Amino acid sequence: MHEYSIVQELVEKLLAECAVKKVTAVGEIQIRRGSTFADESLQQAFQIMTENTPLENAQLNIDDFDIENKCRSCGYTQVLTPDDLIGNLYVCPECGEATEIDERNGLQFIKMTF
């Protein structure tokens, strides 16, 4: 699942910040989730990757935002969901054009409170 690798990058960055600031427990983490990320997979990945870390009991607050795609070939526009992707590819339902979707911007860190 693509969510796992992106969540892993986020968790590694947050843990590095905790280490620099010598934080042993985090109270809250706020992120934004793009519409191509499955919420359940995101929550599960975060829970697994933060076990036995300062992030383990943090409240994870997630704001959602839409990721919209406009087909380069026919101009068809739609808000993407996880069901619209095959891996990281989106196939336009109107013309069949395949487009690679870069989901690295689909998960955005907002803030972390201690």
Buried (B, 14 or more C-beta within 10 A) or exposed (E): EBBBEBBBEBBEEBBEBBEEEEBEEBEEBBBBBBBBBBEEBBBBBBEEBBEEBBBEEBEBEBEEEEBEBEBEEEEEEBEBBBEBBEEEEBBBEEEEEEBEBEBEEBBBEEEBEE
